[in-house]
Amino acid sequence: MWDWLHRLCGKAAGPRTQIPDALWQQTLSDFPFLRQCTSMELSRLRELSSRFLEKKEFHGAQGLIITDAMAVAIAAQACLPVLHMGPGAQPLAWYDDFVGVIVHPGEVLAQREEVDEDGVVHHYSEALVGEAMEAGPVMLSWQDVTAASSEHGYNVVIHEFVHKLDLRDGLADGCPPLGAGFMGAANARLARLT
């Protein structure tokens, strides 16, 4: 397991090793919505996914063993939101504030604490299928990763990685930091209004 990825990471500058064909085809078969991309987009997605795998560390929780197929499936879906955000590895810069991807077998019960306007501390539990932490890892439920469906509009990987884009400016406000030139805007402030 992971032999091809270790070879990929160990190479110096030069041609990158692509995700093996059989593994890539398995990912496209397991997640049919990926095949909605054009052949050029799929080639680019495969390249970005390889680069993503070079930079990120996958950790299974609760005894879950991360396989190559699992890592590639998550990488391919994580790279979809940034697919058209620049040449080379530039799109992956949106994800450079973290390294870890933590995968649980199913949903996780997180303990939360909230202080209300009167200063009263409330403790509660929240069931999570994914979570993106500012400048921290992404947590995913493998059960929910496999339930991804374009037909039903459900994809925990894309959802959490879009949160990572949103959090780049430190605000969870539904709008990632946008620069001058976005949609023809003259500056970053106008880009947010576009």
C-alpha positions as CSV (number, residue, x, y, z in Angstrom):
1,M,0.0,0.0,0.0
2,W,1.1,3.6,-0.7
3,D,4.2,2.4,-2.7
4,W,3.3,4.6,-5.7
5,L,2.7,7.6,-3.3
6,H,6.0,7.1,-1.6
7,R,7.7,7.0,-5.0
8,L,5.8,10.2,-6.0
9,C,6.9,12.1,-2.8
10,G,10.5,10.9,-3.0
11,K,11.3,12.2,-6.4
12,A,13.2,15.4,-6.9
13,A,12.3,17.9,-9.6
14,G,11.3,16.2,-12.8
15,P,8.3,14.4,-14.2
16,R,5.6,13.7,-11.6
17,T,4.3,10.2,-11.1
18,Q,0.6,10.1,-11.9
19,I,-2.0,8.2,-9.9
20,P,-1.9,4.7,-11.4
21,D,-4.5,4.2,-14.2
22,A,-6.4,1.4,-12.4
23,L,-6.7,3.5,-9.2
24,W,-7.8,6.6,-11.1
25,Q,-10.4,4.6,-13.1
26,Q,-11.7,3.0,-9.9
27,T,-12.2,6.5,-8.5
28,L,-14.1,7.6,-11.5
29,S,-16.2,4.5,-11.3
30,D,-16.9,4.8,-7.6
31,F,-17.8,8.5,-7.9
32,P,-19.6,8.8,-11.3
33,F,-20.2,12.6,-11.0
34,L,-16.5,13.1,-11.6
35,R,-17.0,11.8,-15.1
36,Q,-19.1,14.9,-15.8
37,C,-15.8,16.7,-16.3
38,T,-14.4,17.1,-19.8
39,S,-11.4,14.9,-20.7
40,M,-9.1,18.0,-20.2
41,E,-10.7,18.7,-16.8
42,L,-10.2,15.1,-15.8
43,S,-6.5,15.2,-16.8
44,R,-6.1,18.4,-14.8
45,L,-8.0,16.9,-11.9
46,R,-5.8,13.9,-11.9
47,E,-2.7,16.1,-11.9
48,L,-4.0,18.3,-9.0
49,S,-5.0,15.2,-7.1
50,S,-1.5,13.8,-7.4
51,R,0.0,17.1,-6.1
52,F,-2.6,17.2,-3.3
53,L,-1.6,13.7,-2.2
54,E,2.1,14.8,-2.2
55,K,1.3,17.6,0.3
56,K,-1.3,16.2,2.6
57,E,-1.3,13.5,5.3
58,F,-4.2,11.2,5.8
59,H,-5.0,9.7,9.2
60,G,-7.7,7.1,9.9
61,A,-9.5,7.5,13.3
62,Q,-11.2,4.9,15.4
63,G,-9.1,2.1,13.8
64,L,-9.9,3.1,10.2
65,I,-7.2,2.1,7.8
66,I,-6.8,4.6,4.9
67,T,-6.3,2.8,1.6
68,D,-4.9,4.3,-1.6
69,A,-8.4,4.3,-3.1
70,M,-9.8,6.3,-0.1
71,A,-7.0,8.9,-0.3
72,V,-7.4,9.3,-4.1
73,A,-11.2,9.6,-3.8
74,I,-10.9,12.3,-1.2
75,A,-8.1,14.1,-3.2
76,A,-10.1,14.1,-6.4
77,Q,-13.2,15.6,-4.7
78,A,-11.2,18.1,-2.7
79,C,-9.5,19.4,-5.9
80,L,-12.8,20.0,-7.8
81,P,-13.5,23.4,-6.2
82,V,-10.1,24.7,-7.2
83,L,-9.8,23.0,-10.6
84,H,-9.9,26.2,-12.6
85,M,-8.1,28.5,-10.1
86,G,-4.8,28.9,-11.9
87,P,-2.0,27.0,-13.6
88,G,0.3,24.3,-12.2
89,A,0.0,23.8,-8.5
90,Q,-1.3,27.3,-7.9
91,P,-4.9,26.2,-7.1
92,L,-3.5,24.1,-4.2
93,A,-2.2,27.2,-2.5
94,W,-5.8,27.7,-1.3
95,Y,-5.2,24.6,0.8
96,D,-1.8,25.4,2.2
97,D,-2.9,26.3,5.7
98,F,-3.2,22.7,6.7
99,V,-1.7,19.3,6.2
100,G,-4.0,16.7,7.9
101,V,-7.1,15.0,6.6
102,I,-8.6,12.9,9.4
103,V,-11.1,10.3,8.3
104,H,-13.5,8.6,10.7
105,P,-15.6,5.5,9.8
106,G,-18.8,7.4,10.4
107,E,-20.2,10.5,12.1
108,V,-18.5,11.9,15.1
109,L,-20.0,13.3,18.3
110,A,-18.2,16.5,19.1
111,Q,-18.4,18.2,22.5
112,R,-19.1,21.9,22.2
113,E,-19.2,24.8,24.5
114,E,-20.9,28.1,23.9
115,V,-21.3,31.3,26.0
116,D,-24.5,33.2,25.6
117,E,-25.0,36.9,25.8
118,D,-25.5,36.6,29.6
119,G,-22.2,34.8,30.1
120,V,-23.8,31.5,30.8
121,V,-21.8,28.6,29.5
122,H,-23.7,25.9,27.6
123,H,-22.3,22.4,26.9
124,Y,-23.8,20.3,24.2
125,S,-22.9,17.5,21.8
126,E,-23.1,17.9,18.0
127,A,-23.1,15.1,15.4
128,L,-20.6,15.8,12.6
129,V,-20.0,14.2,9.3
130,G,-17.2,16.6,8.5
131,E,-15.5,19.7,9.8
132,A,-13.0,22.2,8.3
133,M,-11.0,24.0,11.0
134,E,-9.4,27.3,10.4
135,A,-5.7,26.8,9.8
136,G,-6.2,23.2,10.9
137,P,-7.2,19.8,9.5
138,V,-10.2,18.7,7.7
139,M,-12.3,15.9,9.3
140,L,-14.5,13.6,7.2
141,S,-16.8,10.7,7.8
142,W,-15.9,7.9,5.3
143,Q,-19.5,6.7,5.3
144,D,-20.5,10.1,4.1
145,V,-17.6,10.4,1.6
146,T,-18.9,7.3,-0.1
147,A,-22.5,8.7,-0.1
148,A,-21.5,11.5,-2.4
149,S,-24.1,12.1,-5.0
150,S,-24.5,14.8,-7.6
151,E,-28.1,13.6,-8.1
152,H,-29.0,14.4,-4.5
153,G,-26.6,17.4,-4.1
154,Y,-24.7,15.8,-1.2
155,N,-20.9,15.8,-1.0
156,V,-19.2,16.1,2.4
157,V,-15.7,16.4,0.8
158,I,-16.6,19.3,-1.5
159,H,-18.6,20.9,1.3
160,E,-15.7,20.9,3.8
161,F,-13.1,21.9,1.3
162,V,-15.2,24.9,0.2
163,H,-15.3,25.9,3.9
164,K,-11.5,25.8,3.8
165,L,-11.6,28.3,0.9
166,D,-14.1,30.5,2.8
167,L,-11.9,30.5,5.9
168,R,-8.8,31.7,4.1
169,D,-9.6,35.3,5.3
170,G,-10.4,34.1,8.8
171,L,-14.2,34.7,8.4
172,A,-16.7,32.0,7.9
173,D,-19.0,34.3,5.9
174,G,-19.5,32.3,2.7
175,C,-17.1,34.4,0.7
176,P,-13.4,33.5,0.2
177,P,-10.9,36.3,-0.1
178,L,-11.2,37.6,-3.7
179,G,-8.6,39.7,-5.4
180,A,-8.7,42.5,-7.9
181,G,-9.8,41.2,-11.3
182,F,-12.3,38.7,-9.9
183,M,-15.3,39.0,-12.2
184,G,-13.8,42.2,-13.6
185,A,-13.6,44.0,-10.2
186,A,-11.1,46.7,-9.8
187,N,-10.1,45.8,-6.3
188,A,-10.7,43.2,-3.5
189,R,-13.5,45.2,-1.9
190,L,-15.4,45.4,-5.1
191,A,-14.7,41.8,-5.8
192,R,-16.6,40.9,-2.6
193,L,-19.6,42.8,-3.8
194,T,-19.7,41.1,-7.2
